[in-house]
Structures are given as C-alpha cells and as structure tokens.
C-alpha cells in the first residue's frame, strides 16, 4: 500500500470511452485509498452516479451508446440540471454512494473531507453539469485506440446474448410492454464500425471540452502499459498524492501489456483500421501509423 497525503478534497472525476481503461485506472487509485463509492457495479462504477448520469442523458433523449444529443446543451439547461441533481447529493439517497456510516457523518456528498471521486464513461458527456457543482474537480481522461475499444464492446454484446436469462421481473416488463427487459445492452455495438464511430464521439467530446477544465490530465492507455512508472508518477502528481518510488512496483503487475494494440492479430480489424487511420482524431492521438 502506498502512503499518500491528500492536498485537495474536491472530487476526482474519471472520464473516457467505455473499454478504454477507466476501470483499471480507478482500481489503481482506489488501491491507494481514494474512495470511489460504497455500492459499485462490476466495472467499479458507483451506482449512485450511474443513475444520475443516466437520468441526465434521458432528459435529452440520449444514452451512453447514443450520446449525440448531449452536444447541444445550453447554459440554461446546464444550470437547471445542476441544481436538480444536487438534491440526491444531500438527502438519504446519498447512502448508496457513502454507505450508512459515512452518511451519518457527512449527510452531504459535497462535504466529504476524504480523498474521493467516481468513474463513469458517461461523465464525458455530463462533465459540464458536474463542473457546475464541483468547479475544483480534477478530471482524468484515459483513451485507447479505437479498434481495441470497438472489438471489446462487440465481444461483450455477444457474450450478453449467451448469458441472458429471463426472470420474473423481466417477464412482467415484457408482458406489460413497460421498461427495459434487457435483451441487449447496445444493438448498435454489434457492428464494429459503429463501435469505432462511438469511440470517435467520446474522444472528440473529451478533447473539445478541455478548454473548460482547469485541472485535466489526458492519459494514453497504450503509453500507460508501455511506460507504467512514468505515467503512474504523472497521475499521482496530478492527484497530489505523495508516494515512494519503490512502492510503484506493487502496481505494475496489474497492467497487462498484451492488451496493447491487440487488434493487430485480427486481419478483419486491421481492414477497419485502414479505413479510419486518416481521421483527424486518429492522427491527433497518434494512432495513424501503428
């Protein structure tokens, strides 16, 4: 365990496209003692903030895999939504993030005096709203090459097909034609090219809003795997964590180098890569000549 001293109690907000390393990054920081929530789902995302982000996106007829409408939020809408979502930060619903003991102590997520934050790729499109509430937040953006991201999402969709099970609750929804049964997570992402287009939407959004963020660090997933000590030092310094250099070795085994440009082993994915390698965003991120 690394020893650390927290200099800033504002939250750390992790953004980035799905399957780009946000889970890996959050778990590394969580291992240092940063609090990422009491109740989390399998990808280390706080359910409390997922619910709020989903609600925000629904107000604009958007979703995590169809985020386009989130590009058109007005300042008035941002102000209005930011006021609404402060309510669950300070009422009993905050127990889902804080846990009962922390809720009794703080009563309001905004009053946390510990090192804390949350990870959710949806933050990429709701970040303007969150910065209204937490203007001093630190933002970590991690990005990964588009083909590995799209292929990982596609595989997950087909895996969900195999593991889908109908239960009583789902049958009720099906019978009443009400709510989401969950046949699929995202039909769009069964198509590898659609996964690449979604990647483009996320990374372009992250970079287009960087002028509004005073405390933002971009991290290239492949660089983190190739130069882990260097990148981890940058991340820890950005988060204002004090650490011993020798202790970094304890984290290196969590990084799987073989995931770097895994798509190069698949001729079909290479074909798609050749179709998009001249995109401006692909060139900007250094992926045009792999």
C-alpha positions as CSV (number, residue, x, y, z in Angstrom):
1,X,0.0,0.0,0.0
2,X,1.4,3.4,-1.0
3,X,1.4,6.1,1.6
4,X,-0.3,9.3,0.5
5,X,-1.3,12.7,1.7
6,X,-4.4,14.4,0.3
7,X,-4.0,18.0,-0.7
8,X,-7.4,18.6,-2.2
9,X,-10.8,17.3,-1.1
10,X,-12.5,18.2,-4.4
11,X,-13.6,15.0,-6.3
12,X,-11.5,13.2,-8.9
13,X,-13.8,12.5,-11.9
14,X,-12.7,9.9,-14.4
15,X,-13.9,10.2,-18.0
16,X,-13.2,8.4,-21.2
17,X,-14.8,6.0,-23.7
18,X,-16.1,2.6,-22.4
19,X,-13.5,-0.2,-22.5
20,X,-10.6,2.3,-22.6
21,X,-9.0,1.6,-19.2
22,X,-11.3,3.6,-16.9
23,X,-11.9,0.6,-14.7
24,X,-8.1,-0.2,-14.5
25,X,-7.3,3.4,-13.6
26,X,-10.0,3.7,-10.9
27,X,-8.9,0.5,-9.3
28,X,-5.3,1.6,-9.2
29,X,-6.3,4.9,-7.5
30,X,-8.7,3.1,-5.2
31,X,-5.9,0.8,-4.0
32,X,-4.2,4.0,-2.8
33,X,-7.1,4.9,-0.6
34,X,-9.2,7.1,-2.8
35,X,-12.9,6.5,-2.1
36,X,-14.9,5.6,-5.3
37,X,-18.2,4.7,-3.6
38,X,-19.8,2.3,-1.3
39,X,-22.1,0.5,-3.8
40,X,-20.5,-0.2,-7.2
41,X,-21.2,-2.4,-10.1
42,X,-18.8,-4.8,-11.8
43,X,-16.9,-2.1,-13.7
44,X,-16.1,-0.2,-10.4
45,X,-18.7,2.4,-11.2
46,X,-20.7,4.0,-8.4
47,X,-24.3,3.0,-9.0
48,X,-25.4,6.3,-7.4
49,X,-23.6,8.4,-10.1
50,X,-24.6,6.0,-12.9
51,X,-28.3,6.5,-12.1
52,X,-27.8,10.3,-12.1
53,X,-25.9,10.3,-15.4
54,X,-28.5,8.1,-17.0
55,X,-31.2,10.4,-15.8
56,X,-29.4,13.4,-17.2
57,X,-29.0,11.8,-20.6
58,X,-32.6,10.7,-20.8
59,X,-33.7,14.3,-20.4
60,X,-32.0,15.0,-23.7
61,X,-33.2,11.7,-25.5
62,X,-29.6,10.4,-25.2
63,X,-28.0,7.3,-23.7
64,X,-24.5,6.0,-23.1
65,X,-24.3,4.4,-26.6
66,X,-26.3,7.2,-28.3
67,X,-24.9,10.4,-26.8
68,X,-25.1,12.7,-29.7
69,X,-27.8,15.0,-28.3
70,X,-25.6,15.8,-25.3
71,X,-23.5,18.0,-27.6
72,X,-26.3,20.6,-27.7
73,X,-26.8,21.5,-24.0
74,X,-27.4,25.2,-23.5
75,X,-26.0,27.1,-20.5
76,X,-29.5,27.5,-19.2
77,X,-30.1,23.7,-19.3
78,X,-26.8,23.0,-17.6
79,X,-27.7,25.4,-14.8
80,X,-31.1,23.9,-14.4
81,X,-30.0,20.3,-14.3
82,X,-27.1,21.0,-12.0
83,X,-29.5,22.4,-9.4
84,X,-31.8,19.4,-9.7
85,X,-29.1,16.8,-9.2
86,X,-27.7,18.5,-6.1
87,X,-30.8,17.2,-4.2
88,X,-29.7,13.5,-4.1
89,X,-26.2,14.6,-3.1
90,X,-27.6,15.8,0.2
91,X,-30.6,13.6,1.0
92,X,-31.0,10.0,2.0
93,X,-30.3,8.7,-1.5
94,X,-26.6,9.6,-0.9
95,X,-26.4,6.5,1.3
96,X,-26.0,4.5,-1.9
97,X,-22.6,6.3,-2.5
98,X,-21.5,7.0,1.0
99,X,-22.7,3.9,2.9
100,X,-24.7,4.4,6.1
101,X,-21.8,5.3,8.4
102,X,-20.4,7.9,6.1
103,X,-23.8,9.3,5.5
104,X,-24.4,9.7,9.3
105,X,-21.1,11.6,9.5
106,X,-21.3,13.9,6.4
107,X,-25.0,14.0,5.4
108,X,-23.9,15.5,2.1
109,X,-21.5,14.2,-0.5
110,X,-20.2,17.7,-1.2
111,X,-19.0,17.8,2.4
112,X,-16.6,14.9,2.1
113,X,-13.2,15.6,3.7
114,X,-11.6,12.5,2.4
115,X,-10.0,11.8,-1.0
116,X,-12.8,10.7,-3.2
117,X,-14.2,10.6,-6.7
118,X,-16.1,8.5,-9.2
119,X,-15.6,6.8,-12.5
120,X,-18.2,6.6,-15.3
121,X,-17.6,7.0,-19.0
122,X,-20.9,8.9,-19.2
123,X,-19.2,11.7,-17.3
124,X,-17.6,12.5,-20.7
125,X,-20.9,14.0,-21.8
126,X,-22.2,15.2,-18.4
127,X,-19.0,16.8,-17.2
128,X,-20.2,20.4,-17.8
129,X,-23.0,19.8,-15.4
130,X,-20.8,18.2,-12.8
131,X,-18.3,21.1,-13.0
132,X,-21.1,23.5,-12.1
133,X,-21.3,21.6,-8.8
134,X,-17.6,20.8,-8.3
135,X,-15.7,23.6,-10.1
136,X,-12.4,22.5,-8.5
137,X,-12.7,18.9,-9.5
138,X,-9.8,17.1,-11.1
139,X,-10.5,15.3,-14.4
140,X,-8.7,12.3,-15.6
141,X,-9.3,11.3,-19.2
142,X,-8.0,8.0,-20.4
143,X,-8.2,7.0,-24.1
144,X,-7.4,3.9,-26.1
145,X,-7.1,3.0,-29.8
146,X,-10.5,2.7,-31.5
147,X,-10.3,-0.9,-32.8
148,X,-9.5,-2.5,-29.4
149,X,-12.3,-0.5,-27.8
150,X,-14.8,-1.4,-30.5
151,X,-13.9,-5.0,-30.6
152,X,-14.1,-5.3,-26.8
153,X,-17.6,-3.8,-26.9
154,X,-18.7,-6.1,-29.7
155,X,-17.5,-9.2,-27.8
156,X,-19.3,-8.0,-24.7
157,X,-22.6,-7.7,-26.6
158,X,-22.4,-11.2,-28.0
159,X,-21.4,-12.5,-24.5
160,X,-24.5,-10.9,-23.1
161,X,-26.6,-12.8,-25.7
162,X,-25.2,-16.1,-24.3
163,X,-25.7,-15.2,-20.6
164,X,-29.1,-13.5,-20.9
165,X,-31.7,-15.1,-18.6
166,X,-35.4,-14.4,-18.4
167,X,-36.6,-13.9,-14.8
168,X,-39.9,-13.0,-13.2
169,X,-39.2,-9.2,-13.3
170,X,-38.3,-9.3,-16.9
171,X,-41.4,-11.3,-17.8
172,X,-43.6,-8.7,-16.1
173,X,-41.9,-6.0,-18.1
174,X,-42.3,-8.0,-21.3
175,X,-46.0,-8.7,-20.6
176,X,-46.8,-5.0,-19.7
177,X,-44.6,-3.7,-22.5
178,X,-43.1,-1.4,-19.9
179,X,-39.4,-0.8,-19.0
180,X,-36.3,-2.3,-20.4
181,X,-36.2,-6.1,-20.4
182,X,-32.5,-6.2,-21.3
183,X,-32.4,-8.4,-24.4
184,X,-29.3,-6.4,-25.4
185,X,-27.1,-3.7,-23.9
186,X,-26.5,-2.0,-27.2
187,X,-27.6,-3.3,-30.5
188,X,-25.5,-0.6,-32.2
189,X,-22.3,-2.0,-30.9
190,X,-22.6,-5.4,-32.6
191,X,-21.3,-3.6,-35.6
192,X,-17.5,-3.0,-35.3
193,X,-17.7,0.2,-37.3
194,X,-20.5,1.6,-35.1
195,X,-18.2,0.9,-32.1
196,X,-15.5,3.0,-33.8
197,X,-17.9,5.8,-34.5
198,X,-19.0,5.8,-30.9
199,X,-15.3,5.9,-29.8
200,X,-14.9,9.0,-32.1
201,X,-17.9,10.7,-30.4
202,X,-16.4,10.2,-26.9
203,X,-12.8,11.2,-27.5
204,X,-13.8,14.2,-29.6
205,X,-16.2,15.3,-26.8
206,X,-13.4,14.9,-24.2
207,X,-11.0,17.0,-26.2
208,X,-13.5,19.6,-27.3
209,X,-14.3,20.5,-23.7
210,X,-10.8,20.6,-22.3
211,X,-10.7,24.4,-22.5
212,X,-13.4,24.5,-19.8
213,X,-11.4,22.3,-17.4
214,X,-8.6,23.9,-15.4
215,X,-7.5,20.5,-14.0
216,X,-7.4,17.9,-16.7
217,X,-4.9,15.2,-17.5
218,X,-5.1,13.1,-20.7
219,X,-3.7,9.6,-20.4
220,X,-3.0,7.3,-23.4
221,X,-3.8,3.7,-22.4
222,X,-1.0,2.2,-24.5
223,X,1.5,4.6,-23.0
224,X,0.4,3.6,-19.5
225,X,1.1,-0.1,-20.4
226,X,4.4,0.8,-22.1
227,X,5.8,3.3,-19.6
228,X,3.9,2.5,-16.4
229,X,6.2,4.1,-13.9
230,X,6.5,7.3,-15.8
231,X,2.7,7.6,-16.4
232,X,1.8,6.5,-12.8
233,X,4.0,9.2,-11.5
234,X,2.3,11.8,-13.6
235,X,-1.1,10.5,-12.5
236,X,-0.1,10.5,-8.8
237,X,1.4,14.0,-9.1
238,X,-1.7,15.3,-10.8
239,X,-3.9,13.8,-8.0
240,X,-1.4,15.3,-5.5
241,X,-0.6,12.0,-3.9
242,X,2.7,11.6,-2.1
243,X,4.3,8.3,-2.7
244,X,7.5,6.3,-2.5
245,X,9.0,5.4,-5.9
246,X,9.9,1.9,-4.8
247,X,6.3,1.2,-3.9
248,X,5.2,1.7,-7.5
249,X,6.4,-1.8,-8.3
250,X,3.5,-3.2,-6.4
251,X,1.1,-1.8,-9.0
252,X,3.0,-2.9,-12.2
253,X,1.6,-6.4,-12.1
254,X,-1.9,-5.0,-12.5
255,X,-1.1,-3.7,-16.0
256,X,-1.4,-6.3,-18.8
257,X,0.9,-5.3,-21.7
258,X,-0.5,-7.9,-24.0
259,X,-3.7,-5.7,-24.3
260,X,-1.7,-3.1,-26.2
261,X,-2.9,-3.0,-29.9
262,X,-4.5,-6.5,-29.6
263,X,-6.4,-5.8,-32.8
264,X,-3.3,-6.3,-34.9
265,X,-3.7,-10.0,-34.6
266,X,-7.0,-9.9,-36.5
267,X,-7.0,-9.2,-40.3
268,X,-10.6,-8.0,-40.3
269,X,-9.9,-5.4,-37.6
270,X,-6.8,-4.3,-39.5
271,X,-9.0,-3.7,-42.5
272,X,-11.3,-1.4,-40.5
273,X,-8.3,0.3,-39.0
274,X,-7.0,1.1,-42.5
275,X,-10.4,2.7,-43.3
276,X,-10.2,5.1,-40.4
277,X,-6.5,5.7,-39.8
278,X,-6.6,9.1,-41.6
279,X,-9.3,10.5,-39.5
280,X,-8.2,13.8,-37.8
281,X,-8.8,12.5,-34.3
282,X,-6.9,9.3,-35.0
283,X,-3.9,11.3,-36.2
284,X,-4.2,13.7,-33.2
285,X,-4.0,10.8,-30.8
286,X,-1.0,9.2,-32.5
287,X,-2.9,6.1,-33.8
288,X,-2.5,6.8,-37.6
289,X,0.7,4.8,-38.0
290,X,0.5,1.7,-35.8
